[in-house]
Amino acid sequence: MNARTEPQLLSRISSRHLDALEEEAIFILREVAGAFERPALLFSGGKDSLVLLRCADKAFGVTGGTSGSGRIPYPLLMIDTGHNFPEVTDFRDFRARELGAELIVRSVEDSMRRGTVRLARPDESRNAHQSVTLLEAIEEFRFDALIGGARRDEEKARAKERIFSHRDGFGQWQPKAQRPELWTLFNTRLAPGEHFRVFPISNWTELDVWQYIEREEIALPSLYYAHRRQVVERRGLLVPVTELTPPKPGEEVVTRTVRFRTVGDITCTCPVASPAANASEVVAETLVAEVSERGATRMDDKTSDASMEKRKKDGYF
């Protein structure tokens, strides 16, 4: 089905559930502020973190909240591979300045200079190595909770997460050792050196995110909407042609109208063919999507069925 030729789909879909999802996210964000001494909000400049930031705006009275200090009470943390799309990092900086929020950026390249990250080859993706830099930042700032924008519908390893996901003293995730969360009662007890990853939009779907973006008129990096880009077809994906991802011998470079469903490291993030130029049109496409955003766009998740789970056990987001 072509969602763009079925406008009646949009008239049938309800957005009333967004109020409940937003309320839950705000409750969790306030719980983090009250329960932990040194939390931080993981902020990449991508759509999920921007939705999370809008909820934080409302939770603490920045843009229309009724009870709060008027400022997000924890810093924003970004782990930069050095291979991020410039449109995204520029938007990240703009949004942080606009809110007057503290933005902490730590780079995989710094970990490489320290020798804590070593690439097997120069063109290796740095995406998985963010775990090392993240754990170093946690130790540097002594963070005891990191708020992330991960959702359960993205990937099956993320579906195993609790909303308050415990990490041991090595920063590792043990899926069989997670604590029950009955009646939204969260166990936030920590031993020295441990921390939590907290996912306030865990119960949202990709469709919920786009409906919320449309309703709240949240500005996004331009990559999320249709634009013309040179790509090559590889392993069932459209790989963007860049200095970091050049075409291989025998591959044909074509110019397509595409958009990104998710944005990350250039070396492992692919666009999808799409003419959707605004949030409403993306909602219509998402209604009939048969493949998750990570399944459709992330090369690093195609290495094995357990690739994400392994990275998460090592400290990944």
C-alpha positions, 0 to 999 in steps of 0.5 A: 500500500502507498500511504501517500495515496491513502490520506484517509489513514491519517484521519482514522488514526488517533493521537489521544494516547500521546497524552498518556505517553507524555505524562509517563515520560514526564513522571520518569524524568522527574523521578530521575531528578529526585532519585539520583545525585548526578544524572545526565540526559543522552542527547544526540540531536536525533528525533528520539532524543529531541522528543525526550528533550521536549518532555524534559522541557515540560517536566521542568517548566521550560516550555509550558510546564507549570511546576519546575525551576524553568531549567533542565536540572541535568546536563546533556551528554553526547558521545561523538564518534567523529563520523556523525552527520554535520547536520545533526551535530549542528542542530544538537548544538543549536538546540542546547544553546536555545534551551540554555542547557549544559552540553557535554561532548566526549569523543571516540577520537579522544579515547583513540588518542588515549589508547583505550580504543584501538581500531582493527583497521582505519575504515572500521566503524567507530559506532560500537566503540562509543561504549568505551568513551561513554563509560569513561565519561561516566567515570569522569563525571561520576554519573549515576543515571543516564537518560536515553531515548531507546524504545522497545520496538526498535530491536529485540535486545532493547525489548528486554530492557526495563525502564530503569535498567541497572548497570553493574560496576563495570558498566555492563548490562545483565538482562537476567539480573534486571529488577521488576517494575510493578505498578511503576515502582522503580528500584533505584538502589545502587552500590558504589560504581553502579549506575542506571540507564533510564528510558522514559520513552521505552513504551513509545513506538516509531509511529508515536514518536512521529505523531508527537513530533507532528503534534508538538511541531518539533524541529528536526535535522533536515536529514529526516525529510526527503532530499536528493542524495547519491547512494549505492545499493548494498546488502539490501540497503541504500548506502550514502556515498560520502568520503567515509563510505565510498562506492566499492568497485562495480557499484553503481552510484545513483541519485535518489530521493531519500530520508533517514529514519534514524541518524547515527554514525555515517559509516553504518546508517543508511537512508530509505527511499521516500518522498516524505517532506514533513512530519505528517507524510512521515506518519503516513509512511510509518503506518504501513512500514513493515520493517523497523527503523533499525532493520531498514537503516542500520548496517551494524545490526545486520552482523548477527541477530545478537549484535545489539545485545552484545554491544549493550552488555559491553556498555552500549546505549 
